[in-house]
Amino acid sequence: MYEEYVMNPIVRYERDIAFNEGTIFPTKILLSKNDTSTASVRLSMINRSEEINMHTHNESDQIEYCIKGKAIIFIEGLGEKEILEGTFIYIPKGVRHGLVNVIEPLTVLTVFIPPLF
């Protein structure tokens, strides 16, 4: 017999979520595959002069929204692009990308569909 996955609504307050240990930059996991099979969501704070090496996510699309800060990202097919408050980014699965330079401390909300973590 087919059993349907039932998802319950979730309300979380960022102030109540601790930063993850062992990540390359401070991250708060707002939604994970433990919560839903639909998406994972994280809030990241990345310090000035940080970099994230070129990489791909082969199983998930990535959606980014810059809450504050300023940085340069490289996205395959687009080249280097500036990120600042209010910037929306969509990176399809399999597209190489990396954070080239953080000019001002960056706060970014990231969604992975389906969930990456």
PEMONOR-V663918 format. One record per residue. RES is the residue in one small letter. SS is DSSP state (A for helix, B for strand, O for the rest). OMEGA is omega in whole degrees, -180 to 180 (* if undefined). D_CENTER is the distance of its C-alpha to the mean C-alpha in whole Angstrom. Layout:
res;ss;omega;d_center
RES;SS;OMEGA;D_CENTER
RES;SS;OMEGA;D_CENTER
This chain:
res;ss;omega;d_center
m;O;179;37
y;O;179;33
e;O;-178;31
e;O;177;28
y;O;-180;25
v;O;-180;25
m;O;176;22
n;O;177;23
p;O;-180;21
i;O;170;19
v;O;179;19
r;O;177;17
y;O;-177;17
e;A;-178;15
r;A;-179;18
d;A;-176;19
i;O;180;16
a;O;174;16
f;O;177;14
n;O;175;14
e;O;173;16
g;O;176;16
t;O;-176;13
i;O;175;13
f;O;-178;12
p;B;-177;12
t;B;172;9
k;B;179;10
i;B;-179;10
l;B;-180;11
l;B;-179;11
s;O;178;12
k;O;172;14
n;O;-179;17
d;O;-174;17
t;O;176;16
s;O;-174;16
t;O;-174;15
a;O;168;11
s;B;-175;9
v;B;176;7
r;B;173;5
l;B;-176;7
s;B;174;7
m;B;-174;10
i;B;-175;11
n;O;177;15
r;O;178;17
s;O;177;18
e;O;175;15
e;O;170;14
i;B;-176;12
n;B;177;14
m;B;-179;15
h;B;175;13
t;O;169;13
h;O;-173;11
n;O;-177;15
e;O;-174;14
s;O;166;11
d;B;-178;10
q;B;177;7
i;B;-178;7
e;B;171;6
y;B;-179;8
c;B;179;10
i;B;175;12
k;B;178;14
g;B;-179;15
k;B;-178;16
a;B;174;15
i;B;177;15
i;B;172;13
f;B;177;15
i;B;179;14
e;O;-180;17
g;O;178;20
l;O;-177;19
g;B;-179;19
e;B;179;18
k;B;177;17
e;B;174;16
i;B;172;14
l;B;-176;15
e;O;179;15
g;O;179;15
t;O;176;13
f;B;-179;11
i;B;173;10
y;B;179;10
i;B;179;11
p;O;178;13
k;O;178;13
g;O;-179;15
v;O;179;14
r;O;179;14
h;B;178;12
g;B;178;12
l;B;-174;12
v;B;-178;16
n;B;173;16
v;B;-177;15
i;B;174;18
e;B;-179;18
p;B;-170;15
l;B;170;12
t;B;-173;10
v;B;172;7
l;B;-177;6
t;B;178;3
v;B;175;5
f;B;-179;7
i;B;-10;10
p;O;-173;12
p;O;178;11
l;O;-177;10
f;O;*;11
